[in-house]
Every structure is written in structure tokens, then in C-alpha cells.
Amino acid sequence: MSARRDGSRGAFNGQPYVIGHQALKVACGKATTNAAGQLTFDISPAGFTTVAAVHVEAVRDTVDPTRACFAAVRSYTKDQVVVQVWESKTNAVLLLGGQLEAIEPTNLPTEVLLTVYGTV
């Protein structure tokens, strides 16, 4: 069985997006985290039957490395994606009298960009 090219679905390197002879659908969105650095995207309107890949990216306009952040996918289904945003935190180290750089969930509202690839 050969894959059928559907121009309305796009192409990559001149070839159709194919997984198991099914064309890929791409869904994109953006949202802002809550006070615990979490958010849930509702992707059910995309109508995915299978999710092939999920990509998230945190957006924060800062040059301060102590406020740098990153987003991680906590879980996903064909209907939703749950995301957690983490940021750099400096913590005191009592034993050594210095500081330790660590991460923890952000408490700042942070925009997250989402891209989901799947089949319908």
C-alpha cells in the first residue's frame, strides 16, 4: 500500500506526512500557566485518534538566568496535554555556607506554546 499525497495536509521534504499510511494532523495552541506553574491544554477539538508527538515551549522575556524556565509534558492523551513549567531557583546550603542552584515549579504566569502531531 502506498501513501496518498494530500496537498491540503502539507508535506515535508516533498513527501506527505505519513505514519502507518495515515496523514498527520498538526494542532497548535498557547496558554498561560496557573500559580503552580501548571496548565492543561484541551486538544479534543483536533479529533486525534493517535498522538504521535507533543512539543511544548515556555516563553519568558528575561535576561536574568535565575528566572530562566522550561516546560515539560507531564502527561498526554488524544484529548488533553498536561504541562508543568519549571524555573531556576537559588537555595542556601547551610552545611557548606554557600548556595545551590536548583529548579522548582514556577509561580509566575508563563506562556506555553504547544504543538501536537497526530492522526485522525
Secondary structure as the mmCIF struct_conf table of DSSP 4:
data_model
#
loop_
_struct_conf.conf_type_id
_struct_conf.id
_struct_conf.beg_label_comp_id
_struct_conf.beg_label_asym_id
_struct_conf.beg_label_seq_id
_struct_conf.end_label_comp_id
_struct_conf.end_label_asym_id
_struct_conf.end_label_seq_id
HELX_LH_PP_P HELX_LH_PP_P1 ALA A 3 ARG A 5
HELX_RH_3T_P HELX_RH_3T_P1 GLY A 7 ARG A 9
STRN STRN1 PHE A 12 PHE A 12
TURN_TY1_P TURN_TY1_P1 ASN A 13 GLY A 14
STRN STRN2 GLN A 15 GLN A 15
STRN STRN3 VAL A 18 ILE A 19
TURN_TY1_P TURN_TY1_P2 GLY A 20 HIS A 21
STRN STRN4 GLN A 22 THR A 32
TURN_TY1_P TURN_TY1_P3 ALA A 35 ALA A 36
BEND BEND1 GLY A 37 GLY A 37
STRN STRN5 GLN A 38 ASP A 42
HELX_RH_3T_P HELX_RH_3T_P2 SER A 44 ALA A 46
BEND BEND2 THR A 49 THR A 49
STRN STRN6 THR A 50 VAL A 59
HELX_RH_3T_P HELX_RH_3T_P3 PRO A 65 ARG A 67
STRN STRN7 CYS A 69 TYR A 76
BEND BEND3 LYS A 78 ASP A 79
STRN STRN8 GLN A 80 VAL A 93
TURN_TY1_P TURN_TY1_P4 LEU A 94 GLY A 97
STRN STRN9 GLY A 98 PRO A 105
BEND BEND4 LEU A 108 LEU A 108
STRN STRN10 GLU A 111 THR A 119
#
